Amino acid sequence: MDYKFFNVRVVDKVAQVEMNRPAKLNAMNAEFWQELPHIFAWIEEQPGVRVVVIGGAGAHFSSGIDLAYLASVAGLLGKDVGRNAVILRNQIKRLQSALEAVDRCSKPVLAAIQGYCIGGAIDLVSACDMRYCSADARFSISEIDVGMAADVGTLQRLPRIIGDGMMRELAYTGRFVEADEAQRIGLVNRVYSEPAELLSEVMQLARQIAAKSPLAVRGTKEMIRYARDHSVEDGLNYIASWNAAMLQSGDLRIAMAARMSKTVPEFAD
């Protein structure tokens, strides 16, 4: 798979999606926004891929949206305010849909974060299931410092991760959050001493998830995501309908037999 911005490979049923523009701190240029939804569409079609790990090459995860890319969008604008608004809205919705592909992925997505995770990179990791970082990681909702409100998902997803009040503090100030605070407020699950350990441990966790029933993992993620946006009653009704079918899967019998015999279950893709 050849991409300009990303390296993608599959190891032990885990898709490693690596941003690969280290000389520019993995700043999110046009290729990032074009390629990301295509990669996740491909992942959805691969039954042999059960988990995704997103990372960044080099010293930093990502410095956010490339300013040169923003300038190119500005170059599309003319003199008419109404038409400019249509152009900008379409551009914003296109970026939102790219990260929505991450959020809607039926397979768990883990972020392995080192160095800078700024601006648009916060939008990206907010769309992931879990986040892990190395001790040198630094986070910032930096849009406020360039005179705009974050518009690609941070303000909508992050309150459900770190809470409303803390999200507002970070969004209003743009201040940096160091790794230890990121763990304390729930932005990341764990902090590792260095990037090499981070990637090794996150891949180990991904392999652990990949060894579970893919139907059970998919159902669990679907229910968690549905519950985020619906009432408790709606969620209970949905899981009842979902499991009315899924409890008939052979995976349930395989898992039960393995537990009784104290063996490791093997599930079909």
FILUM-189248 format. One record per residue (C-alpha): x, y, z; residue number from 1; residue in three letters. Coordinates in nm, 3 decimals. Layout:
N
- X,Y,Z,NUM,ala .
...
//
This chain:
269
- 0.000,0.000,0.000,1,met .
- 0.163,0.321,-0.120,2,asp .
- 0.065,0.649,0.042,3,tyr .
- 0.239,0.985,0.038,4,lys .
- 0.168,1.074,0.400,5,phe .
- 0.126,0.738,0.573,6,phe .
- 0.305,0.410,0.616,7,asn .
- 0.059,0.122,0.661,8,val .
- 0.142,-0.236,0.748,9,arg .
- -0.035,-0.527,0.914,10,val .
- 0.139,-0.727,1.188,11,val .
- -0.036,-0.999,1.390,12,asp .
- -0.381,-0.879,1.276,13,lys .
- -0.296,-0.524,1.385,14,val .
- -0.285,-0.244,1.126,15,ala .
- -0.009,0.003,1.206,16,gln .
- -0.098,0.340,1.054,17,val .
- 0.204,0.568,1.083,18,glu .
- 0.212,0.934,0.987,19,met .
- 0.535,0.968,0.794,20,asn .
- 0.632,1.331,0.752,21,arg .
- 0.880,1.365,1.038,22,pro .
- 1.078,1.653,0.885,23,ala .
- 0.759,1.863,0.912,24,lys .
- 0.661,1.721,1.254,25,leu .
- 0.393,1.515,1.078,26,asn .
- 0.193,1.830,1.007,27,ala .
- -0.139,1.736,0.847,28,met .
- -0.121,1.845,0.483,29,asn .
- -0.363,1.779,0.195,30,ala .
- -0.241,1.420,0.158,31,glu .
- -0.324,1.346,0.522,32,phe .
- -0.688,1.446,0.478,33,trp .
- -0.717,1.267,0.143,34,gln .
- -0.554,0.941,0.245,35,glu .
- -0.688,0.886,0.598,36,leu .
- -1.048,0.799,0.499,37,pro .
- -0.923,0.570,0.220,38,his .
- -0.700,0.385,0.467,39,ile .
- -0.985,0.331,0.709,40,phe .
- -1.219,0.222,0.430,41,ala .
- -0.955,-0.038,0.339,42,trp .
- -0.924,-0.146,0.703,43,ile .
- -1.301,-0.198,0.723,44,glu .
- -1.281,-0.432,0.424,45,glu .
- -1.001,-0.647,0.572,46,gln .
- -1.140,-0.927,0.793,47,pro .
- -0.784,-1.012,0.893,48,gly .
- -0.735,-0.669,1.053,49,val .
- -0.882,-0.660,1.402,50,arg .
- -0.717,-0.360,1.569,51,val .
- -0.555,-0.034,1.451,52,val .
- -0.260,0.152,1.605,53,val .
- -0.202,0.511,1.492,54,ile .
- 0.141,0.665,1.547,55,gly .
- 0.382,0.920,1.406,56,gly .
- 0.732,0.875,1.268,57,ala .
- 1.017,1.070,1.425,58,gly .
- 1.026,1.267,1.747,59,ala .
- 0.668,1.394,1.737,60,his .
- 0.322,1.246,1.688,61,phe .
- 0.192,1.552,1.500,62,ser .
- 0.207,1.931,1.519,63,ser .
- -0.147,1.955,1.379,64,gly .
- -0.286,2.098,1.057,65,ile .
- -0.020,2.223,0.816,66,asp .
- -0.037,2.603,0.796,67,leu .
- 0.054,2.587,0.427,68,ala .
- -0.255,2.372,0.373,69,tyr .
- -0.470,2.631,0.552,70,leu .
- -0.320,2.899,0.329,71,ala .
- -0.414,2.698,0.020,72,ser .
- -0.775,2.686,0.143,73,val .
- -0.768,3.062,0.195,74,ala .
- -0.658,3.094,-0.167,75,gly .
- -0.993,2.951,-0.277,76,leu .
- -1.184,3.246,-0.135,77,leu .
- -1.312,3.534,-0.340,78,gly .
- -1.494,3.859,-0.259,79,lys .
- -1.846,3.730,-0.195,80,asp .
- -1.905,3.652,0.172,81,val .
- -2.189,3.407,0.107,82,gly .
- -1.993,3.203,-0.147,83,arg .
- -1.686,3.207,0.076,84,asn .
- -1.897,3.065,0.357,85,ala .
- -2.009,2.777,0.134,86,val .
- -1.649,2.702,0.033,87,ile .
- -1.524,2.707,0.392,88,leu .
- -1.811,2.496,0.523,89,arg .
- -1.750,2.233,0.255,90,asn .
- -1.379,2.225,0.341,91,gln .
- -1.450,2.189,0.713,92,ile .
- -1.705,1.911,0.655,93,lys .
- -1.450,1.727,0.439,94,arg .
- -1.194,1.735,0.720,95,leu .
- -1.457,1.630,0.971,96,gln .
- -1.552,1.332,0.756,97,ser .
- -1.188,1.217,0.744,98,ala .
- -1.173,1.192,1.123,99,leu .
- -1.524,1.052,1.138,100,glu .
- -1.380,0.752,0.951,101,ala .
- -1.157,0.692,1.254,102,val .
- -1.439,0.739,1.503,103,asp .
- -1.676,0.510,1.310,104,arg .
- -1.421,0.235,1.248,105,cys .
- -1.574,-0.094,1.365,106,ser .
- -1.235,-0.202,1.502,107,lys .
- -1.061,-0.055,1.809,108,pro .
- -0.820,0.228,1.727,109,val .
- -0.531,0.297,1.967,110,leu .
- -0.313,0.609,1.950,111,ala .
- 0.058,0.592,2.044,112,ala .
- 0.169,0.950,2.106,113,ile .
- 0.519,1.091,2.150,114,gln .
- 0.636,1.451,2.147,115,gly .
- 0.394,1.712,2.017,116,tyr .
- 0.023,1.637,1.987,117,cys .
- -0.116,1.977,1.893,118,ile .
- -0.426,2.126,1.733,119,gly .
- -0.558,1.891,1.466,120,gly .
- -0.367,1.604,1.625,121,ala .
- -0.593,1.641,1.930,122,ile .
- -0.890,1.609,1.694,123,asp .
- -0.735,1.286,1.564,124,leu .
- -0.662,1.121,1.899,125,val .
- -1.003,1.227,2.033,126,ser .
- -1.155,1.008,1.761,127,ala .
- -0.954,0.706,1.878,128,cys .
- -1.072,0.450,2.134,129,asp .
- -0.771,0.478,2.364,130,met .
- -0.465,0.697,2.388,131,arg .
- -0.119,0.616,2.527,132,tyr .
- 0.189,0.837,2.536,133,cys .
- 0.557,0.855,2.619,134,ser .
- 0.689,1.080,2.894,135,ala .
- 0.795,1.349,2.645,136,asp .
- 0.443,1.396,2.505,137,ala .
- 0.290,1.746,2.509,138,arg .
- -0.070,1.823,2.422,139,phe .
- -0.238,2.151,2.327,140,ser .
- -0.571,2.260,2.179,141,ile .
- -0.384,2.533,2.000,142,ser .
- -0.655,2.667,1.767,143,glu .
- -0.739,2.948,2.010,144,ile .
- -0.389,3.091,1.954,145,asp .
- -0.447,3.129,1.581,146,val .
- -0.779,3.303,1.633,147,gly .
- -1.025,3.022,1.566,148,met .
- -1.235,2.758,1.740,149,ala .
- -1.133,2.395,1.690,150,ala .
- -1.370,2.263,1.425,151,asp .
- -1.279,1.902,1.342,152,val .
- -1.404,1.717,1.650,153,gly .
- -1.207,1.812,1.962,154,thr .
- -1.481,2.026,2.117,155,leu .
- -1.740,1.757,2.050,156,gln .
- -1.548,1.441,2.151,157,arg .
- -1.299,1.552,2.415,158,leu .
- -1.556,1.644,2.687,159,pro .
- -1.658,1.279,2.695,160,arg .
- -1.295,1.184,2.756,161,ile .
- -1.163,1.441,3.005,162,ile .
- -1.482,1.612,3.119,163,gly .
- -1.643,1.940,3.019,164,asp .
- -1.469,2.175,3.260,165,gly .
- -1.117,2.056,3.182,166,met .
- -1.186,2.061,2.809,167,met .
- -1.304,2.422,2.837,168,arg .
- -0.990,2.522,3.027,169,glu .
- -0.763,2.372,2.763,170,leu .
- -0.968,2.506,2.471,171,ala .
- -0.991,2.860,2.610,172,tyr .
- -0.623,2.887,2.709,173,thr .
- -0.442,2.667,2.454,174,gly .
- -0.196,2.579,2.729,175,arg .
- 0.027,2.274,2.709,176,phe .
- -0.056,1.957,2.901,177,val .
- 0.243,1.741,2.989,178,glu .
- 0.229,1.361,2.995,179,ala .
- 0.172,1.320,3.369,180,asp .
- -0.121,1.563,3.368,181,glu .
- -0.259,1.400,3.054,182,ala .
- -0.280,1.071,3.242,183,gln .
- -0.425,1.236,3.552,184,arg .
- -0.712,1.397,3.362,185,ile .
- -0.783,1.084,3.158,186,gly .
- -0.659,1.208,2.822,187,leu .
- -0.424,0.908,2.806,188,val .
- -0.457,0.569,2.973,189,asn .
- -0.088,0.521,3.050,190,arg .
- 0.248,0.695,3.015,191,val .
- 0.564,0.508,2.911,192,tyr .
- 0.920,0.622,2.969,193,ser .
- 1.025,0.647,2.605,194,glu .
- 0.878,0.615,2.254,195,pro .
- 1.023,0.269,2.189,196,ala .
- 0.861,0.129,2.503,197,glu .
- 0.538,0.311,2.415,198,leu .
- 0.507,0.145,2.074,199,leu .
- 0.606,-0.197,2.207,200,ser .
- 0.349,-0.187,2.487,201,glu .
- 0.069,-0.046,2.272,202,val .
- 0.131,-0.316,2.010,203,met .
- 0.121,-0.579,2.284,204,gln .
- -0.213,-0.444,2.403,205,leu .
- -0.340,-0.438,2.044,206,ala .
- -0.241,-0.802,1.998,207,arg .
- -0.422,-0.890,2.320,208,gln .
- -0.741,-0.730,2.185,209,ile .
- -0.690,-0.894,1.844,210,ala .
- -0.690,-1.236,2.011,211,ala .
- -1.048,-1.187,2.135,212,lys .
- -1.359,-1.273,1.937,213,ser .
- -1.374,-1.011,1.660,214,pro .
- -1.754,-1.021,1.674,215,leu .
- -1.751,-0.955,2.048,216,ala .
- -1.500,-0.670,2.014,217,val .
- -1.697,-0.517,1.730,218,arg .
- -2.022,-0.542,1.924,219,gly .
- -1.865,-0.389,2.233,220,thr .
- -1.729,-0.093,2.039,221,lys .
- -2.058,-0.043,1.858,222,glu .
- -2.250,-0.036,2.185,223,met .
- -2.008,0.205,2.356,224,ile .
- -2.022,0.443,2.062,225,arg .
- -2.402,0.419,2.037,226,tyr .
- -2.442,0.484,2.411,227,ala .
- -2.233,0.801,2.378,228,arg .
- -2.495,0.959,2.154,229,asp .
- -2.819,0.802,2.284,230,his .
- -3.018,0.749,2.602,231,ser .
- -2.968,0.450,2.834,232,val .
- -3.303,0.309,2.719,233,glu .
- -3.203,0.339,2.352,234,asp .
- -2.872,0.168,2.427,235,gly .
- -3.037,-0.121,2.611,236,leu .
- -3.280,-0.175,2.325,237,asn .
- -2.996,-0.175,2.073,238,tyr .
- -2.780,-0.426,2.261,239,ile .
- -3.083,-0.654,2.304,240,ala .
- -3.141,-0.658,1.927,241,ser .
- -2.768,-0.689,1.850,242,trp .
- -2.711,-0.982,2.086,243,asn .
- -3.027,-1.159,1.973,244,ala .
- -2.821,-1.233,1.662,245,ala .
- -2.464,-1.232,1.794,246,met .
- -2.523,-1.472,2.083,247,leu .
- -2.585,-1.736,1.817,248,gln .
- -2.229,-1.700,1.689,249,ser .
- -1.988,-1.990,1.713,250,gly .
- -1.745,-1.756,1.889,251,asp .
- -1.948,-1.791,2.208,252,leu .
- -1.915,-2.169,2.206,253,arg .
- -1.544,-2.147,2.125,254,ile .
- -1.481,-1.902,2.410,255,ala .
- -1.678,-2.109,2.661,256,met .
- -1.506,-2.433,2.560,257,ala .
- -1.163,-2.269,2.587,258,ala .
- -1.241,-2.135,2.932,259,arg .
- -1.360,-2.474,3.055,260,met .
- -1.056,-2.653,2.910,261,ser .
- -0.816,-2.373,3.011,262,lys .
- -0.686,-2.337,2.656,263,thr .
- -0.636,-2.036,2.432,264,val .
- -0.932,-1.985,2.195,265,pro .
- -0.879,-1.934,1.822,266,glu .
- -1.143,-1.724,1.647,267,phe .
- -1.209,-1.694,1.277,268,ala .
- -1.160,-1.352,1.116,269,asp .
//
